[in-house]
Amino acid sequence: MELTPNKAIEEGYEYYVYPADGYQALKHLTDGDIDYNRNPMIVGKEPCHPSGLSPEELYETIADRCWDNWNEITGDDTDQVHDLIKEIDFTEISEKIQEKLNSLNYYKQSEIKLIEG
């Protein structure tokens, strides 16, 4: 699919990128300095956000780290540490982490080529 800047804006798009540049700042469709020789591509309409950790992932990460510390000191290879950490509800902290990460936006490149017009 191909769209001109004006048509893309009409359809609700705001940004484009030059795929060959790798990670880069977004360029706004209204900038007017589009280099069509560099194959600009429109990015998705909605921002994406990095994903945090689920309560289960938090539990596993923290329990494993605490167990490593405990095992290094004591040589204990039981599940005592995991069992204790499992009693903690990580739901609230998981939600708080995701809340913070939601302030970071990124856009995925679409398959829509930006063309002159």
N, C-alpha and C positions, 0 to 999 in steps of 0.2 A: 504494500500500500504506500502511497505517496500523498503528501499534503503540502500546500503552500503555507507560509507563515500565517497569512490571514485566515485561511480555512482552518488551520490547526487551532488558532485562537478562538474562532467561532465554535469549534467543537469542544472547547474547554481545556485545551493544552496550554501550558505556560512556558515550558523549557525544552531545550535541545542540548545535545552534546556532540562532540566529534569522537567517535568510537576509537580511533587510532591513538587518542591521547591517554587512554586508560583512565584512572581515577582523576577527576577534575572538578572544578566548580561548574555549576550549571550555567548555561547561558540563556537569557530570557529571549523569547521569540520577538519581542518588540525592539530589541537592541538595534536592529538594522545593519549590523556588521557581519552578516552570515557569509562564510566562505563555502560556497556550494561545491567547490572542487575538493573539499575535505570530507564529503559524504556525511553531512549532519543528519542525526537521527533524533526524532522526538522522544522524550521520556514520558513515562506514565503520568496520568493526571493527578493521582493521589500519592502523597509521600508514604514511604515505608519506614519502619522503626526497627532498630536492632532488638533482638529477642533476649530477654533476661533468662533467669533460671526458674524452673518450676519448684514448688516446695520440695518435691522428691529429689530433684537435682541438688538443691541446696543442702538437704539432709545428707545425701551421699557424699558431696564434696567436703562438707564440714566434718562429718563423722569419720571419713577416711583420713583427713588431715589430723584430727585429734587422735585417732587410733595410731597413726604413724608416730606421733609424739609420744604417746603412752607406751607403745611397743618398744621404741628406741630406749626409753628409760628403764622399763621393767622386763622386757622380753615376753610379756603376756601376749598370747596369740588367741585369746578368747574374744567373744563378741560383746564383752561388757560395755565398752565405750560406745559401740554402735547402738546397743540397747538403750543406753542412757540418752544419747542424742536423739534417738527415735521418739522420745517422749516430748520433744519440743515441736510446736506447730510453726512451721516456716511460712505459712500462707501470707501473713501480713507483711513480712520482710520481702517476700517474693513480689507482692503487689507494689510495694514501695520502690523496689529496684526497677520494675517495669515502668512505673510512673516517671521515674527519672530518665530512663532510656527513651521514653516517648518524646522527650524534648529534642532528640536527635533525629533528623530527617534525612532520608536518602531516596533517590528516585531510580527506578529500574528503566533501562533503555527499552524502548518499544521496538517493534519491527517496522515502524513507520518512517520512511525516508522524507526528509525535508527538501522540497524542491522550490525553485524560483517560480515566481508568479504574481 
